[in-house]
Amino acid sequence: DVHHGNGTQEVFYSDPSVLYISLHRYDDGNFFPGSGSPAEVGSGAGEGFNVNLAWTGGLEPPMGDAEYLAAFRSVVMPIAQEFSPDVVLVSAGFDAAEGNPAPLGGYKVSAKCFGFLTRQLMSLAGGRLILALEGGHDLTAICDASEACVSALLGIQDAIPEDVLLQKPNANAVHSLQTVIEIQSQYWQNVKAHSRSVGLSYVAAQSKDCEETDAVNALASLSVGVMSNK
């Protein structure tokens, strides 16, 4: 949902058994409902189990596929994998989709991107994933995004266009993500590794991850010998 899930946050704010992650338009608290600051991380035993990926920067330009792919790659999936949930419940609001007017969102996430993100979440919790429709404000956008997500649940692959995978997230998104990473790295080890690659495209980030994995494997395979006096 493009709006912060303030009610869900309140219910689980001090509960360490539930990891709550929200991606929403924030604009320094100037977008409805005004809550959802990155600094809201939970309280008491629940501190660190509340993650607000709060987009700031308005609609210049609006957030879209490249930005949401970067968010999942650098924050959502690393933290979720470290938490290792038993089940994933998605509040599936589609008002971040293309077609919703500026006062009600104004973002440009495509239906194919929603499907792609769903497939990523299916890698968690042994595939135990529930999508609960939360609506939106444009009937066509709701239909297209819902269809893409259900198709993903059914194992139907619908690739994102290559030009999107090669697109870097915009500067406002990078700044927003870096703020979240700086805060959440106090609680989650997995996000620290992504602080330097947040501004890369999906393809470039995947390539960088592969190179780093190859380097680690190569170092691990090296052996150290002791030369004789001769």
N, C-alpha and C positions, 0 to 999 in steps of 0.2 A: 504494500500500500504506500502511496506517495505521502500519506500523512502518518505522523508518529503514532504508534499504538500505546497511547498513554495509559489506557485501562489495563492492558496486559502487563505493562511494565509495573504498575502499581501493585497488582496481585502478587507478582513474583519477586519484588524488589529485594527482599531479604531472604530469599529461598535459594540455597546453593545447589539444590537438586534439579533446578530448571535453568538452562542457559537461554536467555532471551536476546535475540538479535533483531534490530529494526533498521531497515534502510528507508530513509524518508527525506523529503525536502524540509530544510530547517531554516536556512537564511538568517543565521544568528538569532533565531527565536522569532522572526518576523513572519513566518508562515504558519498557518493554523495546524495544530492547536498551540504552537509556541513552545511545547515541551520537547524533550528528546536531545538535549545537549550531549556531546561526546563525554562531558565530565560526569554525567549521570551513570555511574558504574555499579549501582547496587549499594546496599547498606548492611552492616552487621555481618552475619555469616554469608550473606549473598553478595558481598562486595567482589566485583570482578566478573560476576555472572550476568551482568546487564551490559549489552554492547549497542551503543547508538551510533550507527553510521549515518551521520547527519550531513546531508549535502548543503553547502553554502555557496552562494554566488548567483542566485536568481536564475534567470533564463538567458544569460548572455555568456555562452550559449546554454541551451537546455541540456540536462543530462540524458544520455541515451544508451545504446548498446555497449559502446566502448567503455563507458564509465561503470556500468553495472558489471561487466565482465571483469574489470579491474578490481572492483569491490569484492566480488566473490573470490577472485584469485588471491588477493593480498590480505583480506580480513575474514570474510565469512567462512570459507572452507578451512583455512588453517586453524581458526579457533574451534570450529565445530569438530574437526578431526581430533584435536587435542582433548576436547571435552568427551568425545566418544559417546553420543547419545544412544538411548535404547529405542527411541522413536523420534521422528521429526514431524512437527505439526506446523504447517504453513498457513498464516493468515493471508490468503491469496486475494488481495485487492489489486485491481488492474488499472488504477487511475494514474499510474506512472507510464501507461502505454500511450502510444501515438493516438491523437484524436481527442484527448481531454484538454479543455481550454485552460489558459494560463491561470485564472483564479482557482481552478480545481486541480492543478498539477502542472500542466504545460511541458512535461517531459516527453521523450521520444523513444521509449523502449519498445522494441518490436515484438510481435507475437513469437517469432522464431527465437528471440533471445529468452523470453520467458520459458519456452520449451527447453532450451539449452541449459538454463539454470536449474530447471527441474531435474534434468538428467544428472547434473552434478550432485544435487541433494540425494538422489537415489543411491549414491555410493556410500551414504552414511547409514548407520543403524541396520545393516543388512537389508537395505531397501525398504524398511518400514517407514513409509512416507504418507502423510495425510495432507491433502490440500482442501482447505475450507474456504469456499468462495465468499469474499467480502465485498464484491461488487466493483463499482466504478461509475463513471458518469457518461460513458459513450457506449451504446449498445453494440456497435460493430467491434470496437476494441475489446469489449468483454468477451464476445463470441469468439473472435480470432485467438485471443490469448488463452481462453479456456480450452479451445480445441487443441492448441499447441501443447498445453500442459498435459491434457489427457492422452494425447498421442505419445508424448514422452513416457508416461506411465505404462503405456501399452508396448513400449519398446520400439516405436516408430522413430527413425532418425530423420530429422529435417535440418540440414546443415545451415549455419549462418553464412551469409555471403563473405567471400574472402576479403573484400575491401574493408568490411567491418572488423575482421580479425586482425587486419594490418593497421587499424586506426589507433592512434594513441589517445588516452583519455585527456579531456581538456584540463587546463591549468587549475580551474576552480575545483575540479574533482580531485586532482592530485593533492592539492593543499588540504582538502577535506579528509582524504584518506590518510595523509601523513599525520594529521592531528589525531585521528583515531588510533593509528598504529603507535604513536608516541604514548598515548594514555594506556592502551590495552596491553602493550608489551610489558607493563608492570605485572600483569597477571597471566599472560599466555606467551610461552616461549616461541611458539610457531610463527607468530607475526613478525618477530624481529628480523627474520631473514628476508622479508619482503619490503623493507623500508627503502631500499635503493632501487627496486625494480617497479615501483608503483606507477611510474610515468611511462612504462613501456607498453607497446601494443600486446595483445594476447599472444600473437605468434612470436614476437621477440622475447617475451617473458618465458614462453615454453622452451624456446631455444636456449635461453640463459640457464634455465633450470636443468636442462639436459646436459649442458656443458659442465655445470657445477657437479652434477651427479657423476659424470664421467671422470672428472678430476679427482673426486673423493674416492671413487673405485680404483683409479690408477694408483693413488697414494697408498690405499689399503693393500694393494697387491705387491708393493715394493717390499723387499727383504733387506736386512742389514747384515753384512758379513764383516768379519774381523780379519784383516790381512796379517799374514805371518811375518816374522822378522825378515825373512828372505825377500 
